[in-house]
Amino acid sequence: MAKKFRQLTEEEKRHICNGCGAKGGWIKPPQFVFKESCDHHDYNYFLGYKEIHRKKADRQFYAAMCRQVRERLWYRRPALYTAAYVYYRAVRLFGRKYFYYGDKEQELDWL
């Protein structure tokens, strides 16, 4: 069974996670308050497996961003909720090529 995100070492996170935006992509969206959610989403995409896992990863990503927004000052929330939804829609539309599709979850044995 794969490690939970919180169990990753800093070295493992450096290899897998890059914050918001596609790893190696030329568009780097602002991090806002979402870097931790983006990193966790990167790890879920690294683990991969099937399309149902991608959908779950994307839903978890959106829920995590919304939790982070609720922790912010009330007057910043509308803009941050909008940004969270835009990020969610972007990964649903364009994230497919960055998700690991395989016959099982990917392992961390290469580190």
C-alpha positions, 0 to 999 in steps of 0.5 A: 500500500502506498504512503499517505501524503503526510508520510512522505519525506521532504526528498520524496516531495521534491521529486513528486510535487511542484505546487500549482501547475503542471510539472514541466509545464510552461504555465505557472499559475499563482500559488495563492494559499493552495500550495499544500493542496496542489502538492497533495494533488501532485502526489495523487496524480503520481500514484495514479491507476485508473480514471476513477482515481483521477476523478477522486484526486480532483474532487479531493483537490477541490475540497482541500482548497475550499478548506484552505479558503475557509481559514482565510479572512472573510473578505478574501474568500470570494476571490479564493473560492473562484480561484479554487474552482478555476484550478479544479476545472483546469485539472479536470480539463487538462490534467489527464496527460499528467496522471499516471495510468497503470495496472496498479498504483505507482510505488516509491521504490525508485527513490 
